[in-house]
Amino acid sequence: MSSWQDVIVRGSDKQFRIRISLSLREIGISQLIGTKDYIEIWLIGGDSITVFYPLKLENFHKAIESQLLLETELPVRNIDDIKYYLKVHVAEIKNTIEQNKSGSKNKKGSL
């Protein structure tokens, strides 16, 4: 299993990217961009789907499935692949969100 540094690429205190696998690229995913509140799933061609994090991040895969079924015509198998990939990396995502939140609080306190 790779470490979170290998999966997450921090762009700023407000945004990070999740490296995508070749299999996700093959099914039409171009980028996964996260913030402290949501992840945007960018499709090849320019469309994006915003999925807000549920209260329990462990249930994030269910939110992904619901939003992708609602907003796309992706086959269920492709949705399952996206869901599984993000479920595998949910701990890394959670860690990055917590770091971003604590970094924002520290900056606000120093003003």
Backbone atoms as SQL, in Angstrom:
CREATE TABLE atoms (id INTEGER PRIMARY KEY, chain TEXT, resi INTEGER, resn TEXT, atom TEXT, x REAL, y REAL, z REAL);
INSERT INTO atoms VALUES
  (1, 'A', 1, 'MET', 'N', 0.849, -1.178, 0.000),
  (2, 'A', 1, 'MET', 'CA', 0.000, 0.000, 0.000),
  (3, 'A', 1, 'MET', 'C', 0.890, 1.234, 0.000),
  (4, 'A', 2, 'SER', 'N', 0.528, 2.227, -0.767),
  (5, 'A', 2, 'SER', 'CA', 1.331, 3.445, -0.834),
  (6, 'A', 2, 'SER', 'C', 1.013, 4.359, 0.338),
  (7, 'A', 3, 'SER', 'N', 1.946, 5.239, 0.647),
  (8, 'A', 3, 'SER', 'CA', 1.716, 6.187, 1.730),
  (9, 'A', 3, 'SER', 'C', 0.896, 7.364, 1.222),
  (10, 'A', 4, 'TRP', 'N', 0.347, 8.150, 2.158),
  (11, 'A', 4, 'TRP', 'CA', -0.517, 9.260, 1.743),
  (12, 'A', 4, 'TRP', 'C', 0.233, 10.290, 0.930),
  (13, 'A', 5, 'GLN', 'N', 1.550, 10.425, 1.137),
  (14, 'A', 5, 'GLN', 'CA', 2.317, 11.381, 0.352),
  (15, 'A', 5, 'GLN', 'C', 2.330, 10.984, -1.125),
  (16, 'A', 6, 'ASP', 'N', 2.226, 9.696, -1.393),
  (17, 'A', 6, 'ASP', 'CA', 2.217, 9.217, -2.770),
  (18, 'A', 6, 'ASP', 'C', 0.868, 9.430, -3.444),
  (19, 'A', 7, 'VAL', 'N', -0.199, 9.450, -2.679),
  (20, 'A', 7, 'VAL', 'CA', -1.549, 9.534, -3.227),
  (21, 'A', 7, 'VAL', 'C', -2.040, 10.977, -3.284),
  (22, 'A', 8, 'ILE', 'N', -1.724, 11.749, -2.264),
  (23, 'A', 8, 'ILE', 'CA', -2.207, 13.120, -2.141),
  (24, 'A', 8, 'ILE', 'C', -1.112, 14.099, -2.563),
  (25, 'A', 9, 'VAL', 'N', -1.496, 15.051, -3.400),
  (26, 'A', 9, 'VAL', 'CA', -0.598, 16.130, -3.792),
  (27, 'A', 9, 'VAL', 'C', -1.244, 17.424, -3.313),
  (28, 'A', 10, 'ARG', 'N', -0.604, 18.064, -2.341),
  (29, 'A', 10, 'ARG', 'CA', -1.167, 19.293, -1.775),
  (30, 'A', 10, 'ARG', 'C', -0.844, 20.465, -2.685),
  (31, 'A', 11, 'GLY', 'N', -1.886, 21.173, -3.085),
  (32, 'A', 11, 'GLY', 'CA', -1.698, 22.347, -3.928),
  (33, 'A', 11, 'GLY', 'C', -1.624, 23.619, -3.116),
  (34, 'A', 12, 'SER', 'N', -2.404, 23.676, -2.055),
  (35, 'A', 12, 'SER', 'CA', -2.440, 24.841, -1.173),
  (36, 'A', 12, 'SER', 'C', -3.115, 24.409, 0.120),
  (37, 'A', 13, 'ASP', 'N', -3.325, 25.366, 1.031),
  (38, 'A', 13, 'ASP', 'CA', -4.042, 25.039, 2.265),
  (39, 'A', 13, 'ASP', 'C', -5.514, 24.754, 2.004),
  (40, 'A', 14, 'LYS', 'N', -6.004, 25.179, 0.847),
  (41, 'A', 14, 'LYS', 'CA', -7.427, 25.031, 0.554),
  (42, 'A', 14, 'LYS', 'C', -7.734, 23.873, -0.390),
  (43, 'A', 15, 'GLN', 'N', -6.732, 23.365, -1.086),
  (44, 'A', 15, 'GLN', 'CA', -7.004, 22.391, -2.133),
  (45, 'A', 15, 'GLN', 'C', -5.892, 21.349, -2.213),
  (46, 'A', 16, 'PHE', 'N', -6.289, 20.127, -2.599),
  (47, 'A', 16, 'PHE', 'CA', -5.321, 19.064, -2.835),
  (48, 'A', 16, 'PHE', 'C', -5.812, 18.209, -3.990),
  (49, 'A', 17, 'ARG', 'N', -4.910, 17.480, -4.578),
  (50, 'A', 17, 'ARG', 'CA', -5.262, 16.560, -5.668),
  (51, 'A', 17, 'ARG', 'C', -4.993, 15.136, -5.208),
  (52, 'A', 18, 'ILE', 'N', -5.798, 14.258, -5.714),
  (53, 'A', 18, 'ILE', 'CA', -5.604, 12.838, -5.445),
  (54, 'A', 18, 'ILE', 'C', -5.113, 12.225, -6.752),
  (55, 'A', 19, 'ARG', 'N', -3.949, 11.606, -6.685),
  (56, 'A', 19, 'ARG', 'CA', -3.421, 10.964, -7.892),
  (57, 'A', 19, 'ARG', 'C', -4.402, 9.883, -8.333),
  (58, 'A', 20, 'ILE', 'N', -4.617, 9.823, -9.631),
  (59, 'A', 20, 'ILE', 'CA', -5.541, 8.812, -10.133),
  (60, 'A', 20, 'ILE', 'C', -4.759, 7.668, -10.762),
  (61, 'A', 21, 'SER', 'N', -5.375, 6.525, -10.721),
  (62, 'A', 21, 'SER', 'CA', -4.758, 5.336, -11.302),
  (63, 'A', 21, 'SER', 'C', -5.042, 5.294, -12.803),
  (64, 'A', 22, 'LEU', 'N', -4.295, 4.477, -13.491),
  (65, 'A', 22, 'LEU', 'CA', -4.512, 4.292, -14.920),
  (66, 'A', 22, 'LEU', 'C', -5.921, 3.765, -15.187),
  (67, 'A', 23, 'SER', 'N', -6.405, 2.898, -14.317),
  (68, 'A', 23, 'SER', 'CA', -7.749, 2.343, -14.526),
  (69, 'A', 23, 'SER', 'C', -8.824, 3.430, -14.440),
  (70, 'A', 24, 'LEU', 'N', -8.639, 4.426, -13.562),
  (71, 'A', 24, 'LEU', 'CA', -9.607, 5.529, -13.501),
  (72, 'A', 24, 'LEU', 'C', -9.519, 6.394, -14.754),
  (73, 'A', 25, 'ARG', 'N', -8.310, 6.627, -15.219),
  (74, 'A', 25, 'ARG', 'CA', -8.155, 7.415, -16.445),
  (75, 'A', 25, 'ARG', 'C', -8.827, 6.692, -17.620),
  (76, 'A', 26, 'GLU', 'N', -8.703, 5.379, -17.653),
  (77, 'A', 26, 'GLU', 'CA', -9.301, 4.598, -18.744),
  (78, 'A', 26, 'GLU', 'C', -10.823, 4.669, -18.747),
  (79, 'A', 27, 'ILE', 'N', -11.436, 4.911, -17.591),
  (80, 'A', 27, 'ILE', 'CA', -12.903, 5.003, -17.559),
  (81, 'A', 27, 'ILE', 'C', -13.391, 6.453, -17.653),
  (82, 'A', 28, 'GLY', 'N', -12.456, 7.385, -17.888),
  (83, 'A', 28, 'GLY', 'CA', -12.864, 8.753, -18.174),
  (84, 'A', 28, 'GLY', 'C', -12.660, 9.778, -17.085),
  (85, 'A', 29, 'ILE', 'N', -11.915, 9.439, -16.037),
  (86, 'A', 29, 'ILE', 'CA', -11.639, 10.398, -14.969),
  (87, 'A', 29, 'ILE', 'C', -10.336, 11.118, -15.298),
  (88, 'A', 30, 'SER', 'N', -10.363, 12.449, -15.266),
  (89, 'A', 30, 'SER', 'CA', -9.131, 13.190, -15.553),
  (90, 'A', 30, 'SER', 'C', -8.474, 13.736, -14.294),
  (91, 'A', 31, 'GLN', 'N', -9.270, 14.094, -13.277),
  (92, 'A', 31, 'GLN', 'CA', -8.706, 14.646, -12.046),
  (93, 'A', 31, 'GLN', 'C', -9.628, 14.379, -10.866),
  (94, 'A', 32, 'LEU', 'N', -9.033, 14.326, -9.690),
  (95, 'A', 32, 'LEU', 'CA', -9.770, 14.300, -8.426),
  (96, 'A', 32, 'LEU', 'C', -9.189, 15.432, -7.590),
  (97, 'A', 33, 'ILE', 'N', -9.999, 16.459, -7.343),
  (98, 'A', 33, 'ILE', 'CA', -9.544, 17.626, -6.595),
  (99, 'A', 33, 'ILE', 'C', -10.368, 17.728, -5.323),
  (100, 'A', 34, 'GLY', 'N', -9.675, 17.817, -4.193),
  (101, 'A', 34, 'GLY', 'CA', -10.361, 17.875, -2.913),
  (102, 'A', 34, 'GLY', 'C', -10.164, 19.189, -2.195),
  (103, 'A', 35, 'THR', 'N', -11.124, 19.508, -1.337),
  (104, 'A', 35, 'THR', 'CA', -11.029, 20.632, -0.408),
  (105, 'A', 35, 'THR', 'C', -11.446, 20.097, 0.955),
  (106, 'A', 36, 'LYS', 'N', -11.556, 20.965, 1.942),
  (107, 'A', 36, 'LYS', 'CA', -11.986, 20.509, 3.267),
  (108, 'A', 36, 'LYS', 'C', -13.463, 20.132, 3.288),
  (109, 'A', 37, 'ASP', 'N', -14.226, 20.515, 2.254),
  (110, 'A', 37, 'ASP', 'CA', -15.666, 20.270, 2.234),
  (111, 'A', 37, 'ASP', 'C', -16.141, 19.254, 1.195),
  (112, 'A', 38, 'TYR', 'N', -15.397, 19.094, 0.119),
  (113, 'A', 38, 'TYR', 'CA', -15.870, 18.246, -0.975),
  (114, 'A', 38, 'TYR', 'C', -14.720, 17.770, -1.857),
  (115, 'A', 39, 'ILE', 'N', -15.071, 16.826, -2.739),
  (116, 'A', 39, 'ILE', 'CA', -14.158, 16.384, -3.803),
  (117, 'A', 39, 'ILE', 'C', -14.858, 16.633, -5.130),
  (118, 'A', 40, 'GLU', 'N', -14.101, 17.150, -6.081),
  (119, 'A', 40, 'GLU', 'CA', -14.599, 17.296, -7.440),
  (120, 'A', 40, 'GLU', 'C', -14.008, 16.169, -8.269),
  (121, 'A', 41, 'ILE', 'N', -14.875, 15.472, -8.959),
  (122, 'A', 41, 'ILE', 'CA', -14.457, 14.401, -9.858),
  (123, 'A', 41, 'ILE', 'C', -14.562, 14.970, -11.268),
  (124, 'A', 42, 'TRP', 'N', -13.413, 15.195, -11.888),
  (125, 'A', 42, 'TRP', 'CA', -13.374, 15.771, -13.231),
  (126, 'A', 42, 'TRP', 'C', -13.321, 14.657, -14.263),
  (127, 'A', 43, 'LEU', 'N', -14.205, 14.743, -15.233),
  (128, 'A', 43, 'LEU', 'CA', -14.262, 13.764, -16.308),
  (129, 'A', 43, 'LEU', 'C', -13.495, 14.291, -17.512),
  (130, 'A', 44, 'ILE', 'N', -12.939, 13.374, -18.284),
  (131, 'A', 44, 'ILE', 'CA', -12.287, 13.762, -19.531),
  (132, 'A', 44, 'ILE', 'C', -13.370, 14.399, -20.394),
  (133, 'A', 45, 'GLY', 'N', -13.113, 15.582, -20.885),
  (134, 'A', 45, 'GLY', 'CA', -14.111, 16.327, -21.639),
  (135, 'A', 45, 'GLY', 'C', -14.532, 17.587, -20.904),
  (136, 'A', 46, 'GLY', 'N', -14.175, 17.690, -19.618),
  (137, 'A', 46, 'GLY', 'CA', -14.395, 18.936, -18.902),
  (138, 'A', 46, 'GLY', 'C', -15.514, 18.982, -17.883),
  (139, 'A', 47, 'ASP', 'N', -16.412, 18.026, -17.867),
  (140, 'A', 47, 'ASP', 'CA', -17.480, 18.030, -16.865),
  (141, 'A', 47, 'ASP', 'C', -16.923, 17.637, -15.507),
  (142, 'A', 48, 'SER', 'N', -17.551, 18.150, -14.453),
  (143, 'A', 48, 'SER', 'CA', -17.132, 17.761, -13.108),
  (144, 'A', 48, 'SER', 'C', -18.351, 17.515, -12.234),
  (145, 'A', 49, 'ILE', 'N', -18.159, 16.674, -11.246),
  (146, 'A', 49, 'ILE', 'CA', -19.191, 16.334, -10.273),
  (147, 'A', 49, 'ILE', 'C', -18.625, 16.654, -8.904),
  (148, 'A', 50, 'THR', 'N', -19.374, 17.424, -8.123),
  (149, 'A', 50, 'THR', 'CA', -18.955, 17.775, -6.771),
  (150, 'A', 50, 'THR', 'C', -19.651, 16.849, -5.787),
  (151, 'A', 51, 'VAL', 'N', -18.863, 16.212, -4.940),
  (152, 'A', 51, 'VAL', 'CA', -19.407, 15.312, -3.919),
  (153, 'A', 51, 'VAL', 'C', -18.975, 15.847, -2.554),
  (154, 'A', 52, 'PHE', 'N', -19.957, 16.300, -1.762),
  (155, 'A', 52, 'PHE', 'CA', -19.659, 16.799, -0.422),
  (156, 'A', 52, 'PHE', 'C', -19.430, 15.627, 0.520),
  (157, 'A', 53, 'TYR', 'N', -18.522, 15.823, 1.465),
  (158, 'A', 53, 'TYR', 'CA', -18.225, 14.774, 2.429),
  (159, 'A', 53, 'TYR', 'C', -19.409, 14.597, 3.377),
  (160, 'A', 54, 'PRO', 'N', -19.764, 13.347, 3.679),
  (161, 'A', 54, 'PRO', 'CA', -20.788, 13.103, 4.703),
  (162, 'A', 54, 'PRO', 'C', -20.197, 13.343, 6.096),
  (163, 'A', 55, 'LEU', 'N', -21.043, 13.353, 7.117),
  (164, 'A', 55, 'LEU', 'CA', -20.561, 13.559, 8.486),
  (165, 'A', 55, 'LEU', 'C', -19.511, 12.525, 8.868),
  (166, 'A', 56, 'LYS', 'N', -19.734, 11.280, 8.479),
  (167, 'A', 56, 'LYS', 'CA', -18.753, 10.215, 8.716),
  (168, 'A', 56, 'LYS', 'C', -18.057, 9.936, 7.386),
  (169, 'A', 57, 'LEU', 'N', -16.787, 10.278, 7.312),
  (170, 'A', 57, 'LEU', 'CA', -16.054, 10.122, 6.058),
  (171, 'A', 57, 'LEU', 'C', -15.977, 8.663, 5.611),
  (172, 'A', 58, 'GLU', 'N', -16.148, 7.744, 6.548),
  (173, 'A', 58, 'GLU', 'CA', -16.139, 6.322, 6.199),
  (174, 'A', 58, 'GLU', 'C', -17.309, 5.978, 5.264),
  (175, 'A', 59, 'ASN', 'N', -18.345, 6.815, 5.231),
  (176, 'A', 59, 'ASN', 'CA', -19.502, 6.600, 4.353),
  (177, 'A', 59, 'ASN', 'C', -19.387, 7.383, 3.045),
  (178, 'A', 60, 'PHE', 'N', -18.207, 7.915, 2.781),
  (179, 'A', 60, 'PHE', 'CA', -18.010, 8.744, 1.601),
  (180, 'A', 60, 'PHE', 'C', -18.330, 7.995, 0.310),
  (181, 'A', 61, 'HIS', 'N', -17.999, 6.708, 0.265),
  (182, 'A', 61, 'HIS', 'CA', -18.249, 5.929, -0.956),
  (183, 'A', 61, 'HIS', 'C', -19.734, 5.904, -1.318),
  (184, 'A', 62, 'LYS', 'N', -20.619, 5.953, -0.323),
  (185, 'A', 62, 'LYS', 'CA', -22.067, 5.976, -0.594),
  (186, 'A', 62, 'LYS', 'C', -22.478, 7.310, -1.216),
  (187, 'A', 63, 'ALA', 'N', -21.893, 8.400, -0.716),
  (188, 'A', 63, 'ALA', 'CA', -22.182, 9.725, -1.276),
  (189, 'A', 63, 'ALA', 'C', -21.688, 9.815, -2.720),
  (190, 'A', 64, 'ILE', 'N', -20.528, 9.220, -2.976),
  (191, 'A', 64, 'ILE', 'CA', -19.974, 9.209, -4.336),
  (192, 'A', 64, 'ILE', 'C', -20.931, 8.491, -5.276),
  (193, 'A', 65, 'GLU', 'N', -21.368, 7.311, -4.861),
  (194, 'A', 65, 'GLU', 'CA', -22.276, 6.533, -5.702),
  (195, 'A', 65, 'GLU', 'C', -23.557, 7.310, -5.992),
  (196, 'A', 66, 'SER', 'N', -24.170, 7.873, -4.971),
  (197, 'A', 66, 'SER', 'CA', -25.422, 8.619, -5.149),
  (198, 'A', 66, 'SER', 'C', -25.252, 9.776, -6.125),
  (199, 'A', 67, 'GLN', 'N', -24.193, 10.558, -5.933),
  (200, 'A', 67, 'GLN', 'CA', -23.984, 11.742, -6.769),
  (201, 'A', 67, 'GLN', 'C', -23.662, 11.363, -8.207),
  (202, 'A', 68, 'LEU', 'N', -22.838, 10.344, -8.399),
  (203, 'A', 68, 'LEU', 'CA', -22.493, 9.926, -9.762),
  (204, 'A', 68, 'LEU', 'C', -23.694, 9.329, -10.488),
  (205, 'A', 69, 'LEU', 'N', -24.526, 8.578, -9.782),
  (206, 'A', 69, 'LEU', 'CA', -25.738, 8.038, -10.403),
  (207, 'A', 69, 'LEU', 'C', -26.695, 9.160, -10.792),
  (208, 'A', 70, 'LEU', 'N', -26.755, 10.188, -9.956),
  (209, 'A', 70, 'LEU', 'CA', -27.655, 11.313, -10.190),
  (210, 'A', 70, 'LEU', 'C', -27.187, 12.202, -11.342),
  (211, 'A', 71, 'GLU', 'N', -25.885, 12.460, -11.417),
  (212, 'A', 71, 'GLU', 'CA', -25.379, 13.473, -12.342),
  (213, 'A', 71, 'GLU', 'C', -24.708, 12.951, -13.606),
  (214, 'A', 72, 'THR', 'N', -24.477, 11.652, -13.697),
  (215, 'A', 72, 'THR', 'CA', -23.782, 11.133, -14.879),
  (216, 'A', 72, 'THR', 'C', -24.537, 9.949, -15.460),
  (217, 'A', 73, 'GLU', 'N', -24.067, 9.544, -16.603),
  (218, 'A', 73, 'GLU', 'CA', -24.580, 8.326, -17.226),
  (219, 'A', 73, 'GLU', 'C', -23.501, 7.246, -17.232),
  (220, 'A', 74, 'LEU', 'N', -22.570, 7.354, -16.288),
  (221, 'A', 74, 'LEU', 'CA', -21.511, 6.350, -16.187),
  (222, 'A', 74, 'LEU', 'C', -22.114, 4.988, -15.861),
  (223, 'A', 75, 'PRO', 'N', -21.562, 3.933, -16.438),
  (224, 'A', 75, 'PRO', 'CA', -22.020, 2.591, -16.077),
  (225, 'A', 75, 'PRO', 'C', -21.750, 2.315, -14.591),
  (226, 'A', 76, 'VAL', 'N', -22.581, 1.500, -13.990),
  (227, 'A', 76, 'VAL', 'CA', -22.453, 1.170, -12.569),
  (228, 'A', 76, 'VAL', 'C', -21.068, 0.598, -12.274),
  (229, 'A', 77, 'ARG', 'N', -20.534, -0.186, -13.166),
  (230, 'A', 77, 'ARG', 'CA', -19.198, -0.771, -12.962),
  (231, 'A', 77, 'ARG', 'C', -18.138, 0.328, -12.816),
  (232, 'A', 78, 'ASN', 'N', -18.223, 1.367, -13.650),
  (233, 'A', 78, 'ASN', 'CA', -17.270, 2.478, -13.553),
  (234, 'A', 78, 'ASN', 'C', -17.444, 3.240, -12.246),
  (235, 'A', 79, 'ILE', 'N', -18.679, 3.433, -11.838),
  (236, 'A', 79, 'ILE', 'CA', -18.957, 4.102, -10.564),
  (237, 'A', 79, 'ILE', 'C', -18.379, 3.277, -9.422),
  (238, 'A', 80, 'ASP', 'N', -18.532, 1.968, -9.501),
  (239, 'A', 80, 'ASP', 'CA', -17.959, 1.089, -8.473),
  (240, 'A', 80, 'ASP', 'C', -16.437, 1.223, -8.412),
  (241, 'A', 81, 'ASP', 'N', -15.791, 1.356, -9.571),
  (242, 'A', 81, 'ASP', 'CA', -14.331, 1.523, -9.608),
  (243, 'A', 81, 'ASP', 'C', -13.903, 2.826, -8.929),
  (244, 'A', 82, 'ILE', 'N', -14.612, 3.909, -9.211),
  (245, 'A', 82, 'ILE', 'CA', -14.311, 5.211, -8.600),
  (246, 'A', 82, 'ILE', 'C', -14.529, 5.134, -7.097),
  (247, 'A', 83, 'LYS', 'N', -15.653, 4.573, -6.724),
  (248, 'A', 83, 'LYS', 'CA', -16.022, 4.420, -5.312),
  (249, 'A', 83, 'LYS', 'C', -14.967, 3.612, -4.562),
  (250, 'A', 84, 'TYR', 'N', -14.548, 2.515, -5.139),
  (251, 'A', 84, 'TYR', 'CA', -13.556, 1.649, -4.499),
  (252, 'A', 84, 'TYR', 'C', -12.225, 2.380, -4.339),
  (253, 'A', 85, 'TYR', 'N', -11.780, 3.075, -5.381),
  (254, 'A', 85, 'TYR', 'CA', -10.497, 3.782, -5.331),
  (255, 'A', 85, 'TYR', 'C', -10.494, 4.808, -4.203),
  (256, 'A', 86, 'LEU', 'N', -11.561, 5.581, -4.095),
  (257, 'A', 86, 'LEU', 'CA', -11.620, 6.596, -3.044),
  (258, 'A', 86, 'LEU', 'C', -11.817, 5.968, -1.667),
  (259, 'A', 87, 'LYS', 'N', -12.510, 4.840, -1.609),
  (260, 'A', 87, 'LYS', 'CA', -12.687, 4.151, -0.321),
  (261, 'A', 87, 'LYS', 'C', -11.344, 3.631, 0.196),
  (262, 'A', 88, 'VAL', 'N', -10.521, 3.119, -0.701),
  (263, 'A', 88, 'VAL', 'CA', -9.195, 2.620, -0.320),
  (264, 'A', 88, 'VAL', 'C', -8.338, 3.753, 0.255),
  (265, 'A', 89, 'HIS', 'N', -8.520, 4.952, -0.268),
  (266, 'A', 89, 'HIS', 'CA', -7.687, 6.088, 0.138),
  (267, 'A', 89, 'HIS', 'C', -8.386, 7.048, 1.102),
  (268, 'A', 90, 'VAL', 'N', -9.486, 6.619, 1.702),
  (269, 'A', 90, 'VAL', 'CA', -10.243, 7.514, 2.587),
  (270, 'A', 90, 'VAL', 'C', -9.416, 7.969, 3.789),
  (271, 'A', 91, 'ALA', 'N', -8.544, 7.128, 4.310),
  (272, 'A', 91, 'ALA', 'CA', -7.713, 7.530, 5.456),
  (273, 'A', 91, 'ALA', 'C', -6.756, 8.658, 5.061),
  (274, 'A', 92, 'GLU', 'N', -6.170, 8.563, 3.868),
  (275, 'A', 92, 'GLU', 'CA', -5.273, 9.607, 3.393),
  (276, 'A', 92, 'GLU', 'C', -6.024, 10.913, 3.157),
  (277, 'A', 93, 'ILE', 'N', -7.229, 10.795, 2.603),
  (278, 'A', 93, 'ILE', 'CA', -8.063, 11.977, 2.362),
  (279, 'A', 93, 'ILE', 'C', -8.419, 12.635, 3.696),
  (280, 'A', 94, 'LYS', 'N', -8.836, 11.820, 4.657),
  (281, 'A', 94, 'LYS', 'CA', -9.208, 12.336, 5.982),
  (282, 'A', 94, 'LYS', 'C', -8.021, 13.044, 6.637),
  (283, 'A', 95, 'ASN', 'N', -6.850, 12.449, 6.558),
  (284, 'A', 95, 'ASN', 'CA', -5.638, 13.039, 7.123),
  (285, 'A', 95, 'ASN', 'C', -5.347, 14.399, 6.483),
  (286, 'A', 96, 'THR', 'N', -5.472, 14.483, 5.184),
  (287, 'A', 96, 'THR', 'CA', -5.202, 15.731, 4.471),
  (288, 'A', 96, 'THR', 'C', -6.226, 16.804, 4.829),
  (289, 'A', 97, 'ILE', 'N', -7.495, 16.422, 4.926),
  (290, 'A', 97, 'ILE', 'CA', -8.542, 17.375, 5.315),
  (291, 'A', 97, 'ILE', 'C', -8.247, 17.938, 6.700),
  (292, 'A', 98, 'GLU', 'N', -7.888, 17.069, 7.627),
  (293, 'A', 98, 'GLU', 'CA', -7.575, 17.516, 8.991),
  (294, 'A', 98, 'GLU', 'C', -6.371, 18.454, 8.998),
  (295, 'A', 99, 'GLN', 'N', -5.353, 18.141, 8.209),
  (296, 'A', 99, 'GLN', 'CA', -4.179, 19.019, 8.121),
  (297, 'A', 99, 'GLN', 'C', -4.558, 20.375, 7.539),
  (298, 'A', 100, 'ASN', 'N', -5.409, 20.365, 6.504),
  (299, 'A', 100, 'ASN', 'CA', -5.835, 21.623, 5.892),
  (300, 'A', 100, 'ASN', 'C', -6.653, 22.462, 6.873),
  (301, 'A', 101, 'LYS', 'N', -7.533, 21.814, 7.626),
  (302, 'A', 101, 'LYS', 'CA', -8.348, 22.544, 8.607),
  (303, 'A', 101, 'LYS', 'C', -7.477, 23.133, 9.702),
  (304, 'A', 102, 'SER', 'N', -6.529, 22.358, 10.213),
  (305, 'A', 102, 'SER', 'CA', -5.668, 22.874, 11.280),
  (306, 'A', 102, 'SER', 'C', -4.732, 23.956, 10.745),
  (307, 'A', 103, 'GLY', 'N', -4.306, 23.840, 9.512),
  (308, 'A', 103, 'GLY', 'CA', -3.475, 24.879, 8.902),
  (309, 'A', 103, 'GLY', 'C', -4.232, 26.180, 8.736),
  (310, 'A', 104, 'SER', 'N', -5.515, 26.094, 8.371),
  (311, 'A', 104, 'SER', 'CA', -6.346, 27.291, 8.226),
  (312, 'A', 104, 'SER', 'C', -6.555, 27.970, 9.570),
  (313, 'A', 105, 'LYS', 'N', -6.783, 27.184, 10.620),
  (314, 'A', 105, 'LYS', 'CA', -6.992, 27.750, 11.955),
  (315, 'A', 105, 'LYS', 'C', -5.734, 28.457, 12.439),
  (316, 'A', 106, 'ASN', 'N', -4.573, 27.853, 12.188),
  (317, 'A', 106, 'ASN', 'CA', -3.309, 28.460, 12.613),
  (318, 'A', 106, 'ASN', 'C', -3.065, 29.789, 11.905),
  (319, 'A', 107, 'LYS', 'N', -3.397, 29.858, 10.621),
  (320, 'A', 107, 'LYS', 'CA', -3.190, 31.098, 9.875),
  (321, 'A', 107, 'LYS', 'C', -4.137, 32.188, 10.359),
  (322, 'A', 108, 'LYS', 'N', -5.408, 31.830, 10.657),
  (323, 'A', 108, 'LYS', 'CA', -6.369, 32.816, 11.141),
  (324, 'A', 108, 'LYS', 'C', -5.926, 33.374, 12.486),
  (325, 'A', 109, 'GLY', 'N', -5.387, 32.522, 13.332),
  (326, 'A', 109, 'GLY', 'CA', -4.949, 32.952, 14.652),
  (327, 'A', 109, 'GLY', 'C', -3.737, 33.856, 14.606),
  (328, 'A', 110, 'SER', 'N', -2.965, 33.795, 13.536),
  (329, 'A', 110, 'SER', 'CA', -1.740, 34.592, 13.466),
  (330, 'A', 110, 'SER', 'C', -1.960, 35.963, 12.843),
  (331, 'A', 111, 'LEU', 'N', -3.178, 36.271, 12.403),
  (332, 'A', 111, 'LEU', 'CA', -3.437, 37.581, 11.777),
  (333, 'A', 111, 'LEU', 'C', -3.513, 38.690, 12.769);
